[in-house]
């Protein structure tokens, strides 16, 4: 297939927040360019995007990731045939999973159904097909010869994009079509601590009680302008999904959800929901290219970082194109602070860019199908 990569670059300012915590509760950080930066892990933003998929896609297009997969399939068995009691459905679910090769073990809770030894990611269609196979076997038939393949076709959008690893059955692994970088601040950061108190309302109304707080504590936070990057391999996505219409829809939904989603860490505490200041989408036929190098030298401008970050991004993109002869097939620019990126491509409203990229995806897929060199 003709190589096509969709690169998404985002600059986004986040006020005091703790989007993604480490094991001590502190905001995640990383050293880059010799200074400490704010960091939001790729896993955190992928999950935020995946959760946002539910607002745009039918549940049948999405997957379920759980260790309690026996219960998930048992529930589907009972939906197919309500006459099956709970115990029988669980036994049937265990049976079909063993046919697939998924190893099960006792749950931590006593008397709970068995669980897989790791999180298992299955599409809704795979769950339905496995449940149907279990019902068919119970009704006097037998499992299909390719029962294992029931868990390895009709992938959901989230599995196709983010991949799946099955430790016990590596042939069920799905290579991710999407890569997401850890978001990094374009400047150095220092974490701060918010000391808080909580009043015991009932105690406060008692004149004989002291005036002390009912609870005290601290929560760490920082604020930052983040550089975010993700890339989608169109050939890999097409291999995982098969249907060109599904590929187009997956690209469009991923673009919108990745750009507009936000990890939920400490949201109720900080209400840090923002939208990107600048977005750069480039469709390429050479290779994915991150522009993180634009910020290897931390921005120090005390008068604001976004304008300088946009300038750095545009300059770095142009320099790489000149140095390596890399030219994108198409470039799209959006965002209220994206004027400095207009030398790379026309700035348009974000809702117009999503379908424009989708149309280009269809054209690229069609060109690949029509290419006689493609076997």
N, C-alpha and C positions, 0 to 999 in steps of 0.2 A: 504493500500500500504506500502511496505517496506520503512522505513524512509530513506531519502537521502537529505543531505544538502551540498551545494557547497559554501564553504567559500573562499573569495578572500581577501587577505591582500596585500597592496601596500605601499611601501616606495617611496616617490617622492620628489625631491628637486625642489623648484620653486624660481627663482631669484626675484628681486624687482617686485612687482605685487600688484594688488588689485582685486583678482579673484571674490570676493563676498562681496558687500558693505552692510552696515546697512543703516538706514534711514537718517543718517547724511553724508553718503558718505565715511565713514571710513571702512577699512577692518574689517570683522567680527572677533571677538575674543571670547575666553571662558577661565574661570579659571579651571585648572585641575592640581592636584598635588600641589596646593597652589600658582601657578604662572600663569600669563596670557599667553595663547597660541594663535597662529594664528588658525583660524577656517574657513572652507568652508562648508556651510550647505549641508545637504543631498539633499535638493531640487535642489540646484544649480548643483550638479554633476549628479543627475538623469536626469535633463533636458539636460545637455550636452550629456549624453549617449543616451537619446531618440532622440535628433537631429542627432546624429551620426548613428542611426539605418537607416536613410533614404539613407545612402551611401551603405548599404548592403542588404536592404530588398526592395521588391516591395511595392509601396504605398498601394496596396490592403491589405498588412499584417500589416499596421499601423493604428493608430487612429487619430481622430481630436478632440481637446479640445477647446471648444469655447462657449461663451454665445450666439453667433449669429447662433445658430443651425437651426433656421427657414430658414435663407438664405442658409445654407449648404445643407439642405434637398431639398429646392426649386430648387437649382442649379442641384441637381441630378434628380429631377422630370423632369426638362427641358431637361436634357441629355437623359433620357429615352424616352420622348415624346416632341420633339422640337416644336410641334404645340401649346403647352401650353404657354400662355403669362405669363409675370413675376408676375402680380398681382394674377392671378389664382394659379400659383405655390406656392406663399407665403401662400395663403389661404389654399391650400391643405396640405402644410407642417404644418401649425398651427393645422389643424384638426387631423392629425395623431399623432402629439406630445401630444395633449390633450387626445387622446385615450390611449396613453402610461401612462398618468398621470403627464406629465411634465408641471409645471405651468409656464405660460409666463407672461411677463409684458412689458409695453411700453419701447422702447429704449430711451436712453438719447437724442439722436438726433431726432429732430422733423421729422416726416414723414418717419423715418427709420422703418424697420420691427420689430415686437416684438422680445424680447430676453428671454432666460431663466434667472431665478433669480440668477443663479450661473453658473460657468464653467461646461459644460456637456461634458463628454468624451465618444465618440462613435467610434466604429471601422468603417472602410470603408464599410465592409459587412453589418453592422447594418444600416448605412446610406442608402445603396442601397436597403436593404430589406424594410425599412420604406417608402422610396420613391416609391417603387414598390407597396406597399400596398395602398398608397394614390392614385396612378394612377388607380389601380384596383377598388377602391371604387368609383372614379369619373366615371369610365366606366360602372357603373350600378351594380357592385358587392357590396360587403360589406367588412369591415375590418375583417380579420381572428379572430376567437375567442381568439387566443393566440397572438394578435397583440403586447401586452406588451412584450412577450418573444422575439419578433424580435429585441428588444434592449438588450437582455440578453443572446444571444448565438452568436457563431462565433466571439469571442473576438479577438481583435488584439493583437500582441505580447506585445506592450507597456501597454495595459490595463491589460493583464494577469500578467505581471511582477510587475507593479507599482500600480495596483488596481484602483478602481473608487468609489467615494462616491456620491450618489444622495440623497440630503437632503429631497426632497419631496417624493421619492419612495425608501425607504431603501431596499426593496427586489431586487432592481437593483444594489445594491452595489456589488462590486467585491473585495474580499480580496486579497491584494497584495501577490504575491509569492516571492517577493524580498524585502529585507530590506537593506537600505544603511545608514551607520553611518555618522555623521558629521566628516569630516576630521580635524585632530588636528595636530599641530606641535609637534614634539618630544622634543622640547626645548622651553624655554621662548622667547617671542618676545617683541620688543618695536616698535610701529609704528613710521614711519618717514614721513616728509612732503617734497614734491618737489615743490619749488617755481618756477613758470614759467612765462615767458612773451611772448606775441605774437606781432609781428611787423605789423603795418598797411602799406602794401607795397606802396599804393598810397600816403599816408602821408609822408612816408620816402623819396619819390622822390621830395617833395615840400620843397624848400630851406627856405621858410618863416614859415614852421611849426616847432614846437619844436621836440626834439629828443625822447620824451617819447613813451613808448610802447602803442599799441592800446588796449591791454588787459593784465591784470596780474591775477594770481590766484595761488592756491595751490592744490595739490592732495596728499592724504595720501597713503602710501604703506608699505609693509613689505616683507621680504624674509624668507623662511622657508623650512624645510624638514618635509613633512606631512606623517602621518600614516593614510591610508584610508582602510576602511573595508566594505564589502558587503556580503550578504548571500542569496542564492536562495533555497527555499523549493521545491524540485522536485515534491513531491506529490501535493502540492498546484498548481504548474504550470501545471501539467498534468490535474488536475481538471478544470482549467481555459481554457486550450487549447484543451484537448481531444486527439488530434492526436499525437502519439509518434514522428513522423517526425517533426512536428511543435515544439514540446517540445525540441527536440535535437537542432533544428535550433535556437530557442529562447535562449537557454543556450549559444551556441557558439557565437551568435551575442552579447549577453549581456556581456560575458566575454571580448571580444575584445573591444567593445565600452566603457565599464566602465574603462578598464585599459588604453586605449589610448586617451580618450576624455579629454577635458579641458574646464571648464567654460570660457565664453567669456568676463567676466568683465574686462574692461580697456585693452583689448588685443592690440588695436592700439596704446595705450600709452606706454605699457611695453614690448610687443612682448615676453611674458613669456612662450611660448610653450615649454614644456619639456616632456620627456617620463620617466616612472618609473625607479628608480635605482634598485629596487628589487621587485619581485612578488612571492607570495606564494599562491598556490591554493590547498585547501584540500577538498576532498570529504569525507563526514562523514555519519555515520548511527546512531549517538548518539544524538547530538544536535549541533546547531551553537555555535561557540566559537570565540569571539573577543579577540585579543591580545593587546588591548589598555593598559592593566595593565602593560605591559612591559615598558611603558613610563610615569608611574605615577610620578616617579622621573625624573625631566627634565634633559636632556643631557646637559652638560656644556663644553664638550671637545672643546677647541678653535681651534684645528687642523682639524676639520671636524666632521660632525655628522653622515654621512651615514654609515660608517663602524661600528661605535658604535651602531647605531640603528639596523643594521642587526644582530649584535651580541646579542643585547638585545632581539630582536624578536625570534631568534633561541633558546636562553636560556629559555625565558618565555614559549614558546610553549612546550619545553621538560619538564619543571617543571610542567606545568598543566597536561600533559599526564601522568606523574608519579604520581602526587598527586591524580588525579581523575580516573585513569585507562581509559582515553579516547584515543582511537587510531583511526586515520583516515583510511578510506578504501584505499585511495590513496593520494599521495602528489606530487605536481608538483612545480618546482622552475625555475624562469627565471629572467633575468635582468643582466646588466653589473656588478653590485655590489653585486650579490647574492651568491658569493662563500661561505659566512658564513652560508648560509641556506642549504648547501648540505648535512649536517648531517640529515636533515629532509626528503630529497628526491632528486632525480637526477635532476641536472640542465640541461634544454633543451632550445632551441630557442622558443620564444613565439609562432610563427606560428605553431610549432609542438604540443604545449600543447593544443591549442584550439580544434583541432579534436580529440585528445586523450581523453579529458574530454567528448566531444560529444559521442564518442564510449562507454565510461563508462556509460553515461546517458542512452544510448540505452540498455545496458546490465542490468542496474538497473531496468529500466522500464519493460524489458522482464522478469526479475526474479519476479517482483511484479505480473505480469499477470499470471505467471505459479504457483505462490504460492497458494495452495489450501485453505490456511487460509484467503485469501483475498476474501471477498464477492463481 
